[in-house]
Amino acid sequence: QVQLVESGGGLVQPGGSLRLSCAASGNIFSYMGWYRQAPGLQRELVATITSAGSTNYASSAKGRFTISRDNAKNTVYLQMNNLKPEDTAVYYCNVVVQGSIRQYWGQGTQVTVSS
């Protein structure tokens, strides 16, 4: 059974940094990534990373966010720098099981950027 445990959200001032973590268990995953959903808006891609380390970023995340993963720990990270109020959202971890299209979502972690 796949389990995802997210951590690292919180309240930060504009210009600050946060690091999100998502520890996955129960399978091997090809894609791991982060999505976010702000109130009243659809869930959107933030960044993804393959098991080989290839990354993909939303334009809003490029240059400020860095996604990485530790395959030995089945953990994906999102380092977020220079945070802006518009980054405020619930951030969700997403993983895709290797060799399939099955995907799983974390419970979400709140990120609030406010002075």
Backbone as JSON Lines, residues from 0, in Angstrom:
{"i":0,"aa":"Q","n":[0.84,-1.18,0.0],"ca":[0.0,0.0,0.0],"c":[0.89,1.24,0.0]}
{"i":1,"aa":"V","n":[0.59,2.16,-0.9],"ca":[1.39,3.38,-1.01],"c":[0.98,4.36,0.07]}
{"i":2,"aa":"Q","n":[1.97,4.9,0.73],"ca":[1.74,5.95,1.72],"c":[2.66,7.12,1.44]}
{"i":3,"aa":"L","n":[2.11,8.32,1.59],"ca":[2.87,9.54,1.4],"c":[2.76,10.39,2.65]}
{"i":4,"aa":"V","n":[3.9,10.83,3.15],"ca":[3.93,11.67,4.35],"c":[4.61,12.97,3.99]}
{"i":5,"aa":"E","n":[3.85,14.05,4.01],"ca":[4.37,15.37,3.67],"c":[4.72,16.15,4.93]}
{"i":6,"aa":"S","n":[5.69,17.03,4.8],"ca":[6.04,17.91,5.9],"c":[6.71,19.15,5.34]}
{"i":7,"aa":"G","n":[6.79,20.19,6.18],"ca":[7.56,21.36,5.83],"c":[6.78,22.61,5.52]}
{"i":8,"aa":"G","n":[5.47,22.54,5.48],"ca":[4.69,23.74,5.21],"c":[4.7,24.69,6.4]}
{"i":9,"aa":"G","n":[4.1,25.86,6.21],"ca":[4.02,26.81,7.3],"c":[3.79,28.22,6.81]}
{"i":10,"aa":"L","n":[4.0,29.15,7.73],"ca":[3.83,30.56,7.46],"c":[5.21,31.2,7.29]}
{"i":11,"aa":"V","n":[5.37,31.96,6.23],"ca":[6.65,32.6,5.97],"c":[6.39,33.99,5.39]}
{"i":12,"aa":"Q","n":[7.31,34.9,5.64],"ca":[7.19,36.26,5.1],"c":[7.6,36.28,3.64]}
{"i":13,"aa":"P","n":[7.09,37.24,2.88],"ca":[7.54,37.38,1.49],"c":[9.06,37.49,1.41]}
{"i":14,"aa":"G","n":[9.63,36.78,0.44],"ca":[11.07,36.72,0.3],"c":[11.73,35.6,1.08]}
{"i":15,"aa":"G","n":[10.96,34.94,1.92],"ca":[11.5,33.85,2.73],"c":[11.56,32.53,1.98]}
{"i":16,"aa":"S","n":[11.98,31.5,2.7],"ca":[12.17,30.17,2.12],"c":[11.48,29.1,2.96]}
{"i":17,"aa":"L","n":[11.1,28.04,2.28],"ca":[10.57,26.85,2.93],"c":[11.05,25.63,2.14]}
{"i":18,"aa":"R","n":[11.15,24.51,2.82],"ca":[11.5,23.26,2.17],"c":[10.44,22.22,2.5]}
{"i":19,"aa":"L","n":[9.78,21.73,1.48],"ca":[8.79,20.69,1.65],"c":[9.44,19.32,1.41]}
{"i":20,"aa":"S","n":[8.95,18.34,2.16],"ca":[9.42,16.96,1.98],"c":[8.22,16.03,1.83]}
{"i":21,"aa":"C","n":[8.4,14.99,1.07],"ca":[7.36,13.97,0.91],"c":[8.04,12.61,0.88]}
{"i":22,"aa":"A","n":[7.81,11.84,1.93],"ca":[8.38,10.5,2.02],"c":[7.34,9.5,1.55]}
{"i":23,"aa":"A","n":[7.7,8.72,0.52],"ca":[6.79,7.74,-0.05],"c":[7.23,6.33,0.31]}
{"i":24,"aa":"S","n":[6.28,5.46,0.44],"ca":[6.58,4.06,0.73],"c":[5.57,3.16,0.04]}
{"i":25,"aa":"G","n":[5.93,1.91,-0.13],"ca":[5.0,0.94,-0.67],"c":[5.18,0.58,-2.13]}
{"i":26,"aa":"N","n":[6.11,1.24,-2.81],"ca":[6.35,0.91,-4.21],"c":[7.57,1.68,-4.7]}
{"i":27,"aa":"I","n":[7.86,1.51,-5.97],"ca":[8.91,2.28,-6.63],"c":[8.22,3.25,-7.58]}
{"i":28,"aa":"F","n":[8.73,4.47,-7.64],"ca":[8.03,5.51,-8.35],"c":[8.87,6.1,-9.47]}
{"i":29,"aa":"S","n":[8.24,6.26,-10.62],"ca":[8.92,6.88,-11.74],"c":[8.92,8.4,-11.55]}
{"i":30,"aa":"Y","n":[7.75,9.0,-11.58],"ca":[7.64,10.44,-11.38],"c":[7.26,10.74,-9.93]}
{"i":31,"aa":"M","n":[7.87,11.77,-9.39],"ca":[7.49,12.33,-8.11],"c":[7.39,13.83,-8.32]}
{"i":32,"aa":"G","n":[6.44,14.45,-7.68],"ca":[6.29,15.87,-7.93],"c":[5.43,16.59,-6.91]}
{"i":33,"aa":"W","n":[5.29,17.87,-7.16],"ca":[4.5,18.74,-6.3],"c":[3.5,19.51,-7.15]}
{"i":34,"aa":"Y","n":[2.29,19.61,-6.62],"ca":[1.24,20.42,-7.19],"c":[0.72,21.34,-6.09]}
{"i":35,"aa":"R","n":[-0.01,22.35,-6.47],"ca":[-0.57,23.24,-5.45],"c":[-1.97,23.68,-5.86]}
{"i":36,"aa":"Q","n":[-2.74,24.05,-4.85],"ca":[-4.09,24.52,-5.09],"c":[-4.39,25.68,-4.16]}
{"i":37,"aa":"A","n":[-4.64,26.82,-4.75],"ca":[-5.02,28.0,-3.99],"c":[-6.56,28.06,-3.92]}
{"i":38,"aa":"P","n":[-7.09,28.76,-2.93],"ca":[-8.55,28.83,-2.77],"c":[-9.23,29.34,-4.03]}
{"i":39,"aa":"G","n":[-10.24,28.62,-4.48],"ca":[-11.0,29.03,-5.65],"c":[-10.37,28.72,-6.98]}
{"i":40,"aa":"L","n":[-9.18,28.11,-6.95],"ca":[-8.47,27.81,-8.19],"c":[-8.28,26.3,-8.35]}
{"i":41,"aa":"Q","n":[-7.96,25.9,-9.58],"ca":[-7.68,24.48,-9.83],"c":[-6.29,24.11,-9.35]}
{"i":42,"aa":"R","n":[-6.12,22.83,-9.08],"ca":[-4.8,22.34,-8.72],"c":[-3.88,22.47,-9.93]}
{"i":43,"aa":"E","n":[-2.66,22.92,-9.67],"ca":[-1.72,23.14,-10.77],"c":[-0.36,22.54,-10.47]}
{"i":44,"aa":"L","n":[0.33,22.21,-11.54],"ca":[1.68,21.66,-11.43],"c":[2.63,22.71,-10.88]}
{"i":45,"aa":"V","n":[3.52,22.27,-9.99],"ca":[4.64,23.1,-9.55],"c":[5.92,22.57,-10.16]}
{"i":46,"aa":"A","n":[6.21,21.31,-9.9],"ca":[7.43,20.7,-10.43],"c":[7.35,19.19,-10.33]}
{"i":47,"aa":"T","n":[8.03,18.51,-11.25],"ca":[8.14,17.06,-11.19],"c":[9.58,16.64,-11.43]}
{"i":48,"aa":"I","n":[9.9,15.43,-11.02],"ca":[11.24,14.89,-11.22],"c":[11.13,13.39,-11.46]}
{"i":49,"aa":"T","n":[11.91,12.9,-12.41],"ca":[11.91,11.47,-12.69],"c":[12.94,10.77,-11.81]}
{"i":50,"aa":"S","n":[12.93,9.46,-11.85],"ca":[13.9,8.69,-11.07],"c":[15.32,8.92,-11.58]}
{"i":51,"aa":"A","n":[15.45,9.35,-12.83],"ca":[16.77,9.65,-13.39],"c":[17.21,11.08,-13.1]}
{"i":52,"aa":"G","n":[16.31,11.87,-12.52],"ca":[16.67,13.24,-12.15],"c":[16.25,14.31,-13.13]}
{"i":53,"aa":"S","n":[15.51,13.96,-14.16],"ca":[15.01,14.98,-15.08],"c":[13.88,15.75,-14.42]}
{"i":54,"aa":"T","n":[13.94,17.06,-14.57],"ca":[12.98,17.91,-13.89],"c":[12.12,18.7,-14.87]}
{"i":55,"aa":"N","n":[10.96,19.11,-14.36],"ca":[10.04,19.95,-15.12],"c":[9.43,20.94,-14.13]}
{"i":56,"aa":"Y","n":[9.41,22.21,-14.51],"ca":[8.9,23.24,-13.62],"c":[7.8,24.06,-14.3]}
{"i":57,"aa":"A","n":[6.85,24.49,-13.5],"ca":[5.92,25.51,-13.98],"c":[6.7,26.81,-14.14]}
{"i":58,"aa":"S","n":[6.22,27.65,-15.01],"ca":[6.94,28.9,-15.26],"c":[7.02,29.75,-13.99]}
{"i":59,"aa":"S","n":[5.99,29.65,-13.15],"ca":[5.97,30.43,-11.91],"c":[7.01,29.96,-10.9]}
{"i":60,"aa":"A","n":[7.49,28.74,-11.08],"ca":[8.45,28.16,-10.13],"c":[9.9,28.26,-10.61]}
{"i":61,"aa":"K","n":[10.08,28.44,-11.89],"ca":[11.45,28.46,-12.43],"c":[12.26,29.58,-11.83]}
{"i":62,"aa":"G","n":[13.48,29.25,-11.42],"ca":[14.38,30.24,-10.86],"c":[14.21,30.48,-9.37]}
{"i":63,"aa":"R","n":[13.11,30.0,-8.79],"ca":[12.89,30.2,-7.36],"c":[12.76,28.87,-6.61]}
{"i":64,"aa":"F","n":[12.21,27.87,-7.25],"ca":[11.99,26.58,-6.61],"c":[12.94,25.54,-7.2]}
{"i":65,"aa":"T","n":[13.34,24.6,-6.37],"ca":[14.17,23.49,-6.83],"c":[13.6,22.18,-6.31]}
{"i":66,"aa":"I","n":[13.33,21.27,-7.22],"ca":[12.85,19.95,-6.83],"c":[14.01,18.97,-6.86]}
{"i":67,"aa":"S","n":[14.04,18.08,-5.9],"ca":[15.07,17.05,-5.86],"c":[14.47,15.79,-5.23]}
{"i":68,"aa":"R","n":[15.18,14.69,-5.37],"ca":[14.7,13.46,-4.76],"c":[15.85,12.58,-4.32]}
{"i":69,"aa":"D","n":[15.58,11.81,-3.3],"ca":[16.53,10.83,-2.79],"c":[15.9,9.47,-3.06]}
{"i":70,"aa":"N","n":[16.38,8.79,-4.09],"ca":[15.77,7.52,-4.48],"c":[15.92,6.45,-3.41]}
{"i":71,"aa":"A","n":[17.01,6.5,-2.68],"ca":[17.23,5.5,-1.63],"c":[16.19,5.65,-0.53]}
{"i":72,"aa":"K","n":[15.76,6.88,-0.3],"ca":[14.77,7.15,0.75],"c":[13.35,7.31,0.19]}
{"i":73,"aa":"N","n":[13.22,7.22,-1.14],"ca":[11.91,7.43,-1.78],"c":[11.28,8.74,-1.33]}
{"i":74,"aa":"T","n":[12.1,9.76,-1.28],"ca":[11.64,11.05,-0.78],"c":[11.89,12.13,-1.83]}
{"i":75,"aa":"V","n":[10.91,13.01,-1.98],"ca":[11.04,14.14,-2.89],"c":[10.97,15.42,-2.07]}
{"i":76,"aa":"Y","n":[11.76,16.4,-2.48],"ca":[11.86,17.66,-1.78],"c":[11.5,18.81,-2.72]}
{"i":77,"aa":"L","n":[11.03,19.89,-2.13],"ca":[10.82,21.12,-2.89],"c":[11.37,22.27,-2.08]}
{"i":78,"aa":"Q","n":[12.49,22.79,-2.53],"ca":[13.09,23.97,-1.9],"c":[12.48,25.19,-2.56]}
{"i":79,"aa":"M","n":[11.85,26.03,-1.77],"ca":[11.18,27.21,-2.29],"c":[11.84,28.45,-1.72]}
{"i":80,"aa":"N","n":[12.39,29.26,-2.59],"ca":[13.06,30.5,-2.2],"c":[12.33,31.7,-2.77]}
{"i":81,"aa":"N","n":[12.61,32.86,-2.18],"ca":[11.99,34.11,-2.63],"c":[10.48,33.94,-2.78]}
{"i":82,"aa":"L","n":[9.86,33.44,-1.74],"ca":[8.42,33.17,-1.79],"c":[7.62,34.46,-1.88]}
{"i":83,"aa":"K","n":[6.51,34.37,-2.61],"ca":[5.64,35.5,-2.84],"c":[4.24,35.19,-2.3]}
{"i":84,"aa":"P","n":[3.46,36.2,-1.99],"ca":[2.1,35.95,-1.5],"c":[1.28,35.06,-2.45]}
{"i":85,"aa":"E","n":[1.53,35.17,-3.74],"ca":[0.79,34.35,-4.69],"c":[1.19,32.88,-4.68]}
{"i":86,"aa":"D","n":[2.23,32.55,-3.92],"ca":[2.6,31.14,-3.72],"c":[1.75,30.48,-2.64]}
{"i":87,"aa":"T","n":[0.96,31.26,-1.95],"ca":[0.1,30.71,-0.9],"c":[-0.88,29.7,-1.47]}
{"i":88,"aa":"A","n":[-0.84,28.5,-0.93],"ca":[-1.67,27.41,-1.43],"c":[-1.47,26.18,-0.55]}
{"i":89,"aa":"V","n":[-2.29,25.17,-0.79],"ca":[-2.02,23.85,-0.24],"c":[-1.17,23.12,-1.27]}
{"i":90,"aa":"Y","n":[-0.04,22.6,-0.83],"ca":[0.88,21.91,-1.71],"c":[0.71,20.4,-1.52]}
{"i":91,"aa":"Y","n":[0.57,19.71,-2.65],"ca":[0.32,18.27,-2.64],"c":[1.47,17.52,-3.31]}
{"i":92,"aa":"C","n":[1.91,16.49,-2.66],"ca":[2.87,15.57,-3.25],"c":[2.13,14.6,-4.17]}
{"i":93,"aa":"N","n":[2.76,14.27,-5.28],"ca":[2.16,13.32,-6.23],"c":[3.24,12.34,-6.69]}
{"i":94,"aa":"V","n":[2.88,11.07,-6.74],"ca":[3.84,10.06,-7.22],"c":[3.15,9.14,-8.23]}
{"i":95,"aa":"V","n":[3.92,8.65,-9.16],"ca":[3.43,7.71,-10.17],"c":[4.22,6.42,-10.03]}
{"i":96,"aa":"V","n":[3.5,5.32,-9.91],"ca":[4.14,4.02,-9.75],"c":[4.89,3.64,-11.02]}
{"i":97,"aa":"Q","n":[6.14,3.2,-10.85],"ca":[6.96,2.83,-11.99],"c":[6.3,1.73,-12.79]}
{"i":98,"aa":"G","n":[6.27,1.9,-14.11],"ca":[5.71,0.89,-14.99],"c":[4.19,0.89,-15.07]}
{"i":99,"aa":"S","n":[3.56,1.89,-14.53],"ca":[2.1,1.97,-14.56],"c":[1.67,3.43,-14.67]}
{"i":100,"aa":"I","n":[0.35,3.62,-14.71],"ca":[-0.19,4.98,-14.69],"c":[-0.84,5.29,-13.35]}
{"i":101,"aa":"R","n":[-0.69,4.39,-12.41],"ca":[-1.27,4.62,-11.09],"c":[-0.54,5.77,-10.42]}
{"i":102,"aa":"Q","n":[-1.33,6.69,-9.88],"ca":[-0.74,7.81,-9.16],"c":[-1.43,7.98,-7.81]}
{"i":103,"aa":"Y","n":[-0.69,8.57,-6.92],"ca":[-1.17,8.77,-5.56],"c":[-0.88,10.21,-5.13]}
{"i":104,"aa":"W","n":[-1.73,10.7,-4.23],"ca":[-1.6,12.07,-3.73],"c":[-1.38,12.08,-2.23]}
{"i":105,"aa":"G","n":[-0.57,13.01,-1.78],"ca":[-0.43,13.23,-0.36],"c":[-1.62,13.99,0.19]}
{"i":106,"aa":"Q","n":[-1.6,14.2,1.51],"ca":[-2.73,14.84,2.17],"c":[-2.72,16.36,2.01]}
{"i":107,"aa":"G","n":[-1.59,16.89,1.59],"ca":[-1.46,18.33,1.4],"c":[-0.86,19.01,2.61]}
{"i":108,"aa":"T","n":[-0.07,20.04,2.34],"ca":[0.52,20.84,3.41],"c":[0.35,22.31,3.04]}
{"i":109,"aa":"Q","n":[-0.09,23.1,4.01],"ca":[-0.4,24.5,3.77],"c":[0.87,25.34,3.76]}
{"i":110,"aa":"V","n":[1.0,26.15,2.73],"ca":[2.06,27.16,2.66],"c":[1.38,28.53,2.58]}
{"i":111,"aa":"T","n":[1.7,29.38,3.53],"ca":[1.14,30.72,3.56],"c":[2.27,31.74,3.54]}
{"i":112,"aa":"V","n":[2.22,32.63,2.58],"ca":[3.24,33.67,2.45],"c":[2.57,35.0,2.74]}
{"i":113,"aa":"S","n":[2.93,35.58,3.87],"ca":[2.26,36.8,4.29],"c":[3.14,37.56,5.28]}
{"i":114,"aa":"S","n":[3.02,38.88,5.23],"ca":[3.75,39.69,6.2],"c":[2.86,40.0,7.4]}
